[in-house]
Amino acid sequence: MTTTPIEQSRKLVTEIPGPLSRELATRRRAAVSSAVSVGLEVYIDRAEGAILVDVDGNHLIDLGSGIAVASVGHADPGVVAAVTGQVARFTHTCFMVTPYPGYVELCEKLAEVTPGDHEKKSALFNSGAEAVENAIKIARVHTGRKAVVAFDHAYHGRTNLTMALTAKVQPYKQGFGPFAPEVYRMPMAYPYRWPTGPENCAEEAFAQFVSQVHVQVGEENLAAVILEPIQGEGGFIVPAPGFVARLAQWCTEHGIVFIADEVQTGFCRTGDWFACEHEGVVPDLIATAKALGGGLPIAAVTGRAEIMDAPVVGGLGGTYGGNPVSCAAALAAIETMTGNDLAGRARLIGQELEQRLSRLAAEFPQIGEVRGRGAMMAIELVRPDGSKTPDAALTKAVLAGCARRGLVALGCGTYGNVIRMLPPLVIEPALLAEALDILAESFTEAVG
Ligand SMILES: Cc1ncc(COP(=O)(O)O)c(C=O)c1O
């Protein structure tokens, strides 16, 4: 089936949400659990590049990429061809029953693109949470230890173990306990909110980490330290320079597995294949998902061969893990990232975002900080009185203004006061500029 290309421009033909979306919203409320929340209730009919077309015929600009998934753009021709070709050949055998080449090829590719030139192996799963959970399982078997350290503001998923690793209770953990044991939380090197100032942040956060692990956990009991090299849901927090490298080095010194959760940051998003690379860090294990599949569900744990081989034969797997259609999509997505230099595109997007957002911040004292890297940038909104008090209400109002104007943007942050930009890396410069105009307009309106 061929479809006409979608013009990469915004076009509103109804109010947002339109009548057909509102009708579907009524049906949703009757049929879908209210626990599954919806950000902007426009129902999508088609998508291409950085444009979403809803059922009412509105063309919306996508600054969220379905939470960092559509990095290669919606309906990337390579991904579409690979997926349709694979669907026609076969859709499932279960790799653990009768394997197929795509799974092996993808693991080879992951060994190539992930940081470090040591011998690497991978195992494939279905979601970011599943990858993180398996990375912890692997680290525990490898070390023979049980404890795991995660950080303030961390988000690692919604399964039982990953809920325990995730910091924020509302809404992710509310009422869902008891949580998995042997998870310890340490301070994050969050420069903007570090009590003694950003210049002391890396040093002091690392010192606190070392002393609290020693006192509360015991290095000899610690299997793994897991960290997002730029925290995603927690508010696009870029750890103070040097913090991640010191943690990784300390883990090596103590025989502890350093796990980078690059589920949100991975695959060119930050201007390199992986965010760890900006700090020259080579993780022992790396958890990936989201952009890996170009829109199809797939996740991976990739790491040092001797660690990945630690569990017993048959210890890792799952019915759908590394599904052949998802493997085909992932191989095609990686090819698009390489062939179109999407890391380079992410760096250019980052320059534009930084410039425009900094200009906005100079105008509005409600923007406490502009931060991020590459095509993963955010603004943190605070009261304009120097107190850094988070302003979640303003954040909501700005996002609502964007939505009304046909711009899909996402909030995040422990305090619900961060607006994050995660455009498809193929977004055209004029469309990105228009998106940022809309953001500025919505900001001006919300501030009043
Ligand atoms: C850093 C990080 N880890 C893990 C996850 C969980 O991934 P999934 O929703 O695919 O389970 C997410 C999802 O947002 C994430 O951002």
The ligand as an SDF file (V2000), in Angstrom:
LIG
                    3D

 16 16  0  0  0  0  0  0  0  0999 V2000
   15.9760    6.0100   31.4700 C   0  0  0  0  0  0  0  0  0  0  0  0
   14.8160    5.0810   31.3270 C   0  0  0  0  0  0  0  0  0  0  0  0
   14.9360    3.8170   31.7410 N   0  0  0  0  0  0  0  0  0  0  0  0
   13.9340    2.9260   31.6100 C   0  0  0  0  0  0  0  0  0  0  0  0
   12.7330    3.2970   31.0650 C   0  0  0  0  0  0  0  0  0  0  0  0
   11.6140    2.2980   30.9330 C   0  0  0  0  0  0  0  0  0  0  0  0
   11.4200    1.9870   29.6020 O   0  0  0  0  0  0  0  0  0  0  0  0
   10.0390    1.3180   29.1340 P   0  0  0  0  0  0  0  0  0  0  0  0
    8.9730    2.3200   29.3120 O   0  0  0  0  0  0  0  0  0  0  0  0
   10.2910    0.9260   27.7050 O   0  0  0  0  0  0  0  0  0  0  0  0
    9.8490    0.1220   30.0130 O   0  0  0  0  0  0  0  0  0  0  0  0
   12.5630    4.6180   30.6130 C   0  0  0  0  0  0  0  0  0  0  0  0
   11.2770    5.0620   30.0290 C   0  0  0  0  0  0  0  0  0  0  0  0
   10.9600    6.2200   29.9300 O   0  0  0  0  0  0  0  0  0  0  0  0
   13.6260    5.5240   30.7500 C   0  0  0  0  0  0  0  0  0  0  0  0
   13.5170    6.8060   30.3460 O   0  0  0  0  0  0  0  0  0  0  0  0
  1  2  1  0
  2  3  1  0
  2 15  2  0
  3  4  2  0
  4  5  1  0
  5  6  1  0
  5 12  2  0
  6  7  1  0
  7  8  1  0
  8  9  2  0
  8 10  1  0
  8 11  1  0
 12 13  1  0
 12 15  1  0
 13 14  2  0
 15 16  1  0
M  END
$$$$
